[in-house]
Structure formats: structure tokens, C-alpha cells
């Protein structure tokens, strides 16, 4: 008999979406650091 495939892990619940401004600022900080 074929082995049963491993069950897919349940996806983690997405955190509450942050404001776009905050997200952009995070990316901006990453660019500034590099």
C-alpha cells in the first residue's frame, strides 16, 4: 500500500493588517539600512 501523504500544516492566522503607511515605512527603513 502506498504511504499516506503527510497532512498539510494548517496555515497560521494572518495578523491584523497594518496601515499601509506603516508597511511602507518598514520597507523604507530596510532600504535606508542597506
DSSP file (Angstrom, degrees, kcal/mol; ACC not computed):
  #  RESIDUE AA STRUCTURE BP1 BP2  ACC     N-H-->O    O-->H-N    N-H-->O    O-->H-N    TCO  KAPPA ALPHA  PHI   PSI    X-CA   Y-CA   Z-CA
    1    1 A X              0   0    0      0, 0.0     2,-0.1     0, 0.0     3,-0.1   0.000 360.0 360.0 360.0 141.3    0.0    0.0    0.0
    2    2 A X        -     0   0    0      1,-0.1     2,-0.1     3,-0.0     3,-0.1  -0.414 360.0-105.3 -68.9 142.7    1.2    3.5   -0.8
    3    3 A X        -     0   0    0      1,-0.1     2,-0.1    -2,-0.1    -1,-0.1  -0.425  38.8-106.7 -68.4 141.5    2.2    5.6    2.2
    4    4 A X        -     0   0    0     -2,-0.1    -1,-0.1     1,-0.1     3,-0.1  -0.443  37.8-110.3 -67.7 138.5   -0.3    8.2    3.2
    5    5 A X        -     0   0    0     -2,-0.1    -1,-0.1     1,-0.1     2,-0.1  -0.379  39.5 -96.7 -67.9 147.3    0.9   11.8    2.3
    6    6 A X        -     0   0    0      1,-0.1     2,-0.1    -3,-0.1    -1,-0.1  -0.388  44.6-106.9 -63.7 138.5    1.8   14.0    5.2
    7    7 A X        -     0   0    0      1,-0.1     2,-0.1    -3,-0.1    -1,-0.1  -0.434  36.4-109.7 -67.9 137.9   -1.1   16.2    6.1
    8    8 A X        -     0   0    0     -2,-0.1     2,-0.1     1,-0.1    -1,-0.1  -0.446  35.8-110.8 -67.5 136.7   -0.5   19.8    5.2
    9    9 A X        -     0   0    0     -2,-0.1     2,-0.1     1,-0.1    -1,-0.1  -0.426  36.7-103.9 -67.9 140.8    0.1   22.1    8.2
   10   10 A X        -     0   0    0     -2,-0.1    -1,-0.1     1,-0.1     2,-0.1  -0.415  41.2-107.6 -64.7 136.5   -2.8   24.5    8.8
   11   11 A X        -     0   0    0     -2,-0.1    -1,-0.1     1,-0.1     3,-0.1  -0.398  36.5-108.6 -66.4 139.3   -1.8   28.0    7.7
   12   12 A X        -     0   0    0      1,-0.1     2,-0.1    -2,-0.1    -1,-0.1  -0.372  41.2 -96.4 -65.9 145.1   -1.1   30.4   10.5
   13   13 A X        -     0   0    0      1,-0.1     2,-0.1    -3,-0.1    -1,-0.1  -0.412  43.8-111.7 -63.7 134.0   -3.8   33.0   11.0
   14   14 A X        -     0   0    0     -2,-0.1     3,-0.1     1,-0.1    -1,-0.1  -0.434  32.0-117.3 -67.7 136.0   -2.8   36.2    9.3
   15   15 A X        -     0   0    0      1,-0.2     3,-0.1    -2,-0.1    -1,-0.1  -0.272  47.1 -75.7 -66.7 160.6   -2.1   39.0   11.7
   16   16 A X        -     0   0    0      1,-0.1    -1,-0.2     0, 0.0     2,-0.1  -0.334  60.1-102.2 -57.7 134.1   -4.2   42.1   11.6
   17   17 A X        -     0   0    0     -3,-0.1     2,-0.1     1,-0.1    -1,-0.1  -0.349  35.8-135.8 -62.6 131.8   -3.2   44.1    8.5
   18   18 A X        -     0   0    0      1,-0.1    -1,-0.1    -3,-0.1     5,-0.0  -0.485  34.3 -83.2 -83.2 159.1   -1.1   47.1    9.4
   19   19 A X     >  -     0   0    0     -2,-0.1     4,-2.1     1,-0.1     3,-0.2  -0.279  37.3-120.5 -58.9 146.9   -1.8   50.5    7.9
   20   20 A X  H  > S+     0   0    0      1,-0.2     4,-2.9     2,-0.2     5,-0.3   0.892 112.6  58.2 -57.0 -39.9   -0.2   51.0    4.5
   21   21 A X  H  > S+     0   0    0      1,-0.2     4,-2.5     2,-0.2    -1,-0.2   0.927 106.1  47.9 -57.3 -46.3    1.9   53.9    5.8
   22   22 A X  H  > S+     0   0    0     -3,-0.2     4,-2.2     1,-0.2    -1,-0.2   0.921 111.8  50.4 -62.2 -42.8    3.5   51.7    8.5
   23   23 A X  H  X S+     0   0    0     -4,-2.1     4,-2.1     1,-0.2    -2,-0.2   0.931 111.1  48.1 -61.8 -45.2    4.2   49.0    5.9
   24   24 A X  H  X S+     0   0    0     -4,-2.9     4,-2.9     1,-0.2    -1,-0.2   0.906 109.1  54.0 -62.0 -40.4    5.8   51.5    3.6
   25   25 A X  H  X S+     0   0    0     -4,-2.5     4,-2.8    -5,-0.3    -1,-0.2   0.902 106.0  53.0 -62.4 -38.1    7.9   52.9    6.4
   26   26 A X  H  X S+     0   0    0     -4,-2.2     4,-2.1     2,-0.2    -1,-0.2   0.943 111.2  45.5 -62.1 -45.6    9.2   49.5    7.2
   27   27 A X  H  X S+     0   0    0     -4,-2.1     4,-2.4     1,-0.2    -2,-0.2   0.918 111.7  52.8 -62.9 -41.2   10.3   49.0    3.6
   28   28 A X  H  X S+     0   0    0     -4,-2.9     4,-2.6     1,-0.2    -1,-0.2   0.923 107.6  51.2 -60.2 -43.7   11.8   52.4    3.6
   29   29 A X  H  X S+     0   0    0     -4,-2.8     4,-2.5     1,-0.2    -1,-0.2   0.905 108.3  52.5 -60.3 -40.3   13.8   51.6    6.8
   30   30 A X  H  X S+     0   0    0     -4,-2.1     4,-1.7     1,-0.2    -1,-0.2   0.933 110.6  47.0 -62.0 -43.9   15.1   48.5    5.2
   31   31 A X  H  < S+     0   0    0     -4,-2.4    -1,-0.2     1,-0.2    -2,-0.2   0.903 111.8  50.9 -64.2 -39.4   16.3   50.4    2.1
   32   32 A X  H  < S+     0   0    0     -4,-2.6    -1,-0.2     1,-0.2    -2,-0.2   0.899 107.7  53.1 -65.9 -39.2   17.9   53.0    4.3
   33   33 A X  H  <        0   0    0     -4,-2.5    -1,-0.2     1,-0.3    -2,-0.2   0.892 360.0 360.0 -64.2 -38.1   19.8   50.4    6.3
   34   34 A X     <        0   0    0     -4,-1.7    -1,-0.3    -5,-0.2    -2,-0.2   0.489 360.0 360.0 -83.6 360.0   21.3   48.8    3.3
